[in-house]
Amino acid sequence: MQLIASDLLEEARGLSIPFSVGGIVLGLLLWVFGWRAHRFWIVLGATVAAGLYGLHTQAEPGPRLLAAGLLLAVAAGLLAMDVSRVAAFATAGAGAWFAVHAVVPAFHEPLICFLAGGIVGLYLYRLQIMLMFSFGGVLLAGYSALLLIEKCAQTKFDAAGWAKTNYVGMNIGIVIATLVGVAVQGQFDKWYRERELRRKQRALMALSDLEREHIRSLPKTGWFGFMRQSA
């Protein structure tokens, strides 16, 4: 199994240098900021994918083509965050079924595997999102880097042939880079939350005692916007 497919490299051969560099930069951004900006990436991805699908479904160019693509993109962007956990449930469930079927082919209980995997996926939602963005970023950066090397190499370099010959080492490198990306995202998220906590503490320390007491006495909002009395 090739994680970086040689046939895709063949199709993308000749990609311009700015697009290759942009792919590397975008892959690194996903690798580092995947979890912290996952809402942005999910909404952006759903909007772009739905917009392209809406444009593809209209055979004739014109106002209908633009309206279909634009409306579908806006609708997908608005719904993306609400259905993200549903997508995570479905992805984890399907992955669990394929994994069990590959290890134990005689076990024919797809519903049990799907539901169990989906529930585990929801409990590990944060880890699943980190893995997904880290893996996607590594793949995008890997494809873009190979195409860039092929474009800029002084000697003839066949990226597709090289990837096909060295796929075992590349697969191991991609797995290791994905796990490192998960660790990087976790550390960055921890640093960001600690920085925000320190900023709030400094802001509270700058307030007078009377102002702090007034903030603590404000009623807190409970579920569904109803006010609940402070303790």
Secondary structure by P-SEA (a helix, b strand, c coil): cccccaaaaaaaccccaaaaaaaaaaaaaaacccccaaaaaaaaaaaaaaaaaaaaacccccaaaaaaaaaaaaaaaaacccaaaaaaaaaaaaaaaaaaaaaccccccaaaaaaaaaaaaaaaaaaaaaaaaaaaaaaaaaaaaaaaaaacccccccaaaaaaaaaaaaaaaaaaaaaaaaaaaaaaaaaaaaaaaaaaaaaaaaccaaaaaaaaacccccccccccccc
